[in-house]
Every structure is written in structure tokens, then in C-alpha cells.
Amino acid sequence: MEETLESKILKELSDIRERRLAKACLRELHRSNSPLIMTLSGSKGSYINISQMIACVGQQAISGHRVPNGFEDRALPHFDRHSKIPAAKGFVSNSFYSGLTPTEFVFHTMGGREGLVDTAVKTAETGYMQRRLMKNLEDLGLHYDKTVRNSSGGIVQFEYGGDSMDPTYMEGKDCPVDYKRVLDHVRAKVPDKNGDALSGSEVVSAASLLLAKDDFKCLSCSAVGEEYFDASFRSLCSRARKKFMRAKIEPGTAVGALAAQSIGEPGTQMTLKTFHFAGVASMNITQGVPRIKRDNKRQLKISTPIITAYLTEDENEDFAHSCFLLVKLDIGRIKLLMLEVDVNSIKYSLETAKLKKHFKEVRVHSRSIMTIVPVANAKQSMSHSLNILKRSGAQSYYQGNAFGLQSDYSH
């Protein structure tokens, strides 16, 4: 409970600086403001830097947590014991412009010191990690049959990346050709204002004739709704073909070494970057580098497991928040013990028991399967409600028998 509270407080306090204040600064600052110009152009700095300078330095994080207690039950002797208020646990409400109070300054130096130590220690760790990755993947290369093989000829991947495309030449979102950008370029370079514009059917027929040629077999017809002229259409197709052919990865490419560099370089850069974001929780790389090291060692027991679950209904917001406890009865066991128990009697027992306040409804799906929907409670999370249901439901009495339920979380 204590850890959950701390993580939620840290998330809320970090969110103040990184989202709300950043948007306010972007809205209020004049467009000629120098730091804003630097941030928007992408040359240097970010919204966090601007909000720390003029609005609020924000919550200081040490190893991804709020400032821990250094003295007896408090971070500094200036605060009450067991105090959980933001100021007592490292929240800096002042900006660099307004100036920090002595306690805020101490908390900020604690975050800064972690950045310095990380820069010194993690550089060596990430360098060694990159070396090990390179030694593992250095023999992987692309062959003429488009397969990725190792030095002994074993196939690692039948088609590189699933599409045989070179990531270096991707435009937009994982596409070799950004048609909108190419079309705008062609319209500016090849103006044909005097000619007649092609209709939709004429574009389709012209595209079909063009794609029938051997040179254009790699392309497919797209973006028919646009207005084209004959010269600009031919130019668009030739440019699209050129970009697509250039984006195809060449045989002989050392794809293993490229993959090792692609993981190692960002790790080194982010390690060095933590120095500039002293105390910013979201900019902490210490969780990332050890995770890659652990994965590289193939450890079976992972201390920080992360699961990304994709919903079957992306559009439905209610579906994303719905969860239930799936209960499966062992029918064979019930018959063997000659118990007078079925799903309906268990449902009745649950609905009449003290457990009723913890769930909304019980649904029977078959002779052996039923689901229990927990109550949405502001005081506790859904995960906590499911845990209570699982523990209490497994210890309940049905038809006078202490009967264990085999249950699983489901979403």
C-alpha cells in the first residue's frame, strides 16, 4: 500500500511539471522568446527546461522514487516526522527564476548528484553492454535470398524486418514513400497549370498502364482522390519508384552489427543526458540499462516485469476498464467427491454471503465456468479488489462444504 501511494504521488507531481506547466508555458510565452524558439526548432532544450526556468522545478526523484527518509522518519529535520506532504519529500515549487529555498536547494542537489554518479558509472556499463551485444550479433548478415543468416549459414530471419526495408530510408511512419510529401514536391517542381487535370478514372487507368511496365512492378496504386496533371503524375510515379528502390536493403549488409549499435548508442546518450535533467523521474535511464543487461543474460526471474496488453476493442473505453475474476470448477473432482455443488449453487452462496459488498454481479457462462465482476471503488484499485475476491472466494463455504475455487484474473 505504501509503495502504491508513493508511486501515485510521484506520478501526479511529475505530471504537473511535464504536461500542465509545459502547456501553460507554450501558451503564455511570446513567439519571439529565445528558449521557446530553441525548443520548437529542435536545436536544443525541451519543454521541461522551460517550465523549470520560469514555472516550477518540480518533484525531485532519486532512483525513480521520491526523496527517502535520511534522518529519523523524515528527509530533513525541518519537517514533521512521517510527513508525506510534497515539500517534505522533495517537491520544489519555486522556479530557477524565482529562486529555491534552502530545503528545496538541498533536495535539488540530491537529484543532481545522482545525475553525476550515473554519468560516471553507467557510461562504463552501457559501453560493456554494447560490446557484448556486438559480439553476439556481429556474424549476422543479409544474403542474396533476402534471409538473415549467421556465420554457419543458419537462418535467423526469413525476411529482414518482415519487409526487407532499410530503416535508414524510411519516411514518416515506417513507410519508404511519403506520398503527400512527394506530391507537394512534384507540384512545386513540375507545374502544369495549362494542361487538363486528370479525372479519377483517368488516374486509375494511367496508373494501371504505368504499373504494368517492368520498372514499376514494385509499386501499387494509391491516393486516387487527388487532382493530377499528366506530367506531374508521371513525375510522382518515377520519384516514388526511385525512393522505394533506394529503401530496399542491400544483400551483404551487416544487420547484426547495425542492431547492436542501434541499442547501444541510445543507451549511452541517455546515460549522459541524465546529467541535464537532475531529479526528473521520467528522464531516469537506470531502469532501462539494467533491463537490457538482464535480457542479454537470459535471466528467468525478472524483478521488474512489464506486460503490454493489446485490447480486442481499441475504440471502446469501457472495455479497457472492465475486468473480472474467472472461476473454473473442476467437474471431475466434484463428481469424485460426490458433492452436491454446481455453478448455480455457488452463485447463490456468493450472493448471500458477506462477500457480496466486494462484487457487482456473478455471471454463469457454462456448467464449469463463471465470472465475478468486482465493484469499482475510489478507495482501492481494481487489482486490490480482485485480490480480495480471489482470497475470500477461495475460502468460502458452499452447501456446507469448504470448497476451493480455481480462479484466474481476466480482462
N, C-alpha and C positions, 0 to 999 in steps of 0.2 A: 504493500500500500504506500509506504514511504517513498519507494523508488518511483512508482507511478505518478505520485503527486509532484515530485521534484522534476520529472521529465516533462509533465504537462505545464508546470510553471515556467520552465526553461523555454519550452516551445512558444508559449504565449508572449513572454518578454522579448524573445528574439524576433518574433513576428512583428512587434511594434516597430522596431528599427528597420527591418529588411523589407517590409511591404508597405505599411501605413505611412511611416515617415518619409520613405523614399518617394512614394507617390505625391505626398504633400509638397516635398521639395521641388519635384519636377513641375508641379502645377504652379507654385508661387514664384520660382526664380525667373528672372528675365532671360530671354533667349540669347542675350549678349554676355551672360555670365560665363567667365572663363572655365571654371571646373565643370559646369554643365556642358559646355561645348566639347571639352576633352572627353567626357563620359559618353555623350551621344555619338560622337565621331568614332569612338572606339580606340583612340590613340593611347589613353592612359586613364586609370581610375574607374570607379564604379559608383552606383547609387549609394552603396554603404558608406563609401568615403565622404560623399556629400552630406548624407544625413548625420554622420558622426561629427563633421565640422560645424554644422550650423543648427542641428536639432537636438540630438541625443546620442551619446557614445554607446549606450545600451548595455545589455546584460553581458558580464564577463564570464566566459566559460573556461574551465580548466579540465582537460581530458574529457571534454564533452559533457561536463556536469557543472552545476553552479558552484561557487566558491565553497569548499568544505570547511568544517569547524577546525580551527587551528588551536584555539585555547579551550577552556572547559565549556563545551556545549555552545560555542559561538565562534564566528570567524575572527572578530576583533573585540577587544574589551570595551569598545564604545557602544555596544549593543546589548540588549537583554539576552539572557540565556534561552536557548531553544527558539529564538526568534526566526520566523520564516518570511518576514517582510522583504520586499525586493532590495531595499537599501542595505540590509544586514547580510545579504547573500551575494553581493557583487553587482547590483544594478546601478549603473552610472546614469543619472537622469540629466546631468549637465552635458553641454557640447564642448568641443575644444575651443570654440569662440567665447563662450560664457565662462569657461574655466572650471576645473574639477575641485571638489572639496578634498581635504586631506585623506579621508577614508576612501573616497572614490579613486583618488590617485594611487593609493596602496593596492586596491583591487585591480586597477588597470595595469600596474607594473607586474602583478602576478600573472596576468594573461600575456603580457609582453615577454616575460621571462620564459614561459612555455614555448613561445614562438622562436626564441633564440636557441633554446635547447633542441627543439625539433629540427631547426635548420642545421645544427651541428651533427646531431645523431642520425636523423632519418636519411640524410644525404648518402651516408655510407650504406645504410640498409637498402635503400632503393637502388643504389648502384650495384650492389651484390645481387639483388633480386633480378635486375635487368641482365646481369651476366649469366645467371642460372637459366633464365628464360631463353637467352640467345643460344646457350649450349644445348638446350633441349630441342630447339626448333630450327637450328642452323641448316640441317640437311633437307628440309622440306622445300621442294621446288615445283614449278608448273611444267608439265611435259606437253608434247605436241598433241596428245589426245585429250587435252584440257583437264586431265586429272592432276591432283596434287599427290606427289609420292615422296617417300623418304629415300635415303641413300641405298637401301637394299631393294628398292622397287616396289615396296608395299604401298597400296593405295590408302591414303588418309582421307581424301575427299574426291568424289567423282567429278564434281564441278566446283571450281573455286568460288566461294561465297554464294553458291547456288545460282549465279547468273554470269560468271566469267567476266565480270566488270572490274576495272581498276578503280578503287575508291578515290584515288587522286583526282580523277577526271569527272567525278560526279557533280552534277549541277542541281541546286535546290535540294529536295528531299529524296536522296538515293536514286536519282534519275540521271541517265547520261545526257539527256537533252531537255532543257527547259524551254518548251515551245513558245511560251509567252514572250520570254526574253529574246529568243531568236527572231520571232515575228516582228517585235518592235525594232530590232536592229536592222532587219531587212527593209522594213517600211521607211526607215530613215536613210538607208544607203541606196535603195533601188526604188525611187519614187516613180510611179507610172500613173500619174493622175489623168493623163489624156485618154488612156485605154479604158475599155469597158470592164467593169467589175464582173468576176465570175459568179454565177449563182451557185447554190448549194449542190445541185445535181451535177453541174459542170465541174465543180471542185472534186466531187467523188469520182467522176469518170476520168478526169485528168490525173488524179492520184492513182487510180487503178492502172491506167496506161503506164504511168511512171514507175509504179511498184512492180509491174510485170517485167521490167528490164532486170538483167542480172545484177547490175550495180546496186539496185535499190531493194534487193530481196531481204535485207536486214531491217527495213523499216515497215511500219504499219500505218494505216490511215488514222489521223487523229485531228481534233479541233476543227470539225467541219463547219461549225456555226459562224466562223469568222468571214470577213469580206476580203477576198484576194483579187489581185490583178495577175495576169498571166506571167509576166516577168518576175514579179515578186514571189509568186507561188513556186516557180522553178528554182529560184534562189533559196527559198526556205527549205525545200526538199534537199537540195545539194548540201546546204550547211548542216542540216540535221543529220544527213548520212555521214558527213565528214566528222562531226562530233561523236556520233555513235561508234564509228570505226576506230577513232582515236581512243575511246573509252574502253575498248576491249583489251583485256590484259594479254600481254605477250608471253609466249612459251619461253621458258628459261628464267622467268622472274623468281627471285628468292623470296617466296611468300612467307616462309617461316621466319626469316630474319626481319622482314617488314612487320610481322605480327608482334615479335618480341620488342622491337623499337617502339611500336605504337602503344604498347602497355607501359614500357619503362620510362619513356620520355615525359608523359603527363604526370607520372608519379613523382619524378624528380622535380618538375616545375612546380607542382602543387605543394611539395615539401618546402621549397624555397619561398613560395608565396605566403605561407602561414605567418611569416615574419611581418608582413604588411597588414595582416588582419588580426592583430593581437586581441585575443579574447572572443573572437566571433565564432559561435558554435558551429554554424553551417560551413565555415571555411576550414574545419578541422580535418586533416587528412589522416590522422592517427588511426582512424577506424579502417581506412581503405588499404593502406600498405600492408598491415599485418594480415588482413583478409586474403590478399593476393598471395602472400607468403604461405599462409595456411593451405590455400587451394593447391599451390605448387607442390607442397609436401604430401598432399592427398591424405590429410587427417580425416578420420572417420567421425570423430566427435567435434562439432563446430560450436564454439562458445557463443557466437552471435549469428544464429541462423536467420536468414531473410527469405521470405517466400513472396513472390509476385503472383497473385491470383487474377486471372482474366475472367470477367463476368460473361455469362452466356447472353445476357441482355444489357448491352452497354448504355442504351438510352434510358432505361428505367431506373430512376434514382431510388425508388422504394425497394427495388430488388437488391440494390447494393447494400442496403442497411438491414435486409431481412436475414435472420439466422435462426436455426432451430437445433434441437437435440434429437438425433436419430436413434431410436430404440429398436433393437432387433432381438426377437425371442428365439431361443433355441428350442424348437418344437420337439425335436427328437429327445432332448433331455427331459422336457416336461412329461412326455408320454412314458419315458423310462421310470421316472419318479412317481408316476400316476397322480399328478397334481391336477386339481380342477381349476386350472388357470388358463385364460385366453386374453387376447388384446382388449376385449370389451370390459372384462372384469378388472383388468389393470387400469384401464382408463377411468372406470368408476371409482376405484380405490384412490387414484391420484387426485381426482376432482373433489373427493370428500375428505381428503387428508389435510393436515396443516400446511402441506407443501403448496396448496392452492395459490397462495399470495405471490409465489415466485414465477408462475407461468400464466400465460394469457389463455391458451387453449391446447387441447390434445387432439391430434388428428390420427385416425386409423386408416392405413393405406392397404393392408392385406392381413392375412392370418398371422403373420410374424413381424410385420413392420408397422411402427407408429412414430409420430413426431411430436415433440413438445416444444411449443413456441414460448420463449421467455418474455417477461414483462420488461418494456423499456423504462428504465429508471434513471432519473437525473443524478441520483446519489452514487450509483455504481455503473460500471461499464458492462456491455453485453457479455464480454469474456468472463467477468466475475459472476454474472447471473447464470451463465451456462455452467460454470464450475460448481456453483451451489446446487443447481438442478441435478448435475451428474452425481455429486456426492450424496445428496438427500434421496434421490430417486433409487439409487443402488441399495440403500439401506431401508427402504420402505417395506411394509408388510402387505401382502396381497392374499385374500381369502385365508387369513390366519397363518400364512407361511412367510418366513423371511426369505425373500426371493431376489437374487442378484440380477440386475439388468445389464446386458452388454450394450453399451451406448457409444456413439461417436458424435463429434461435432460435425455439422454440415452447414453449407452456405448455399 
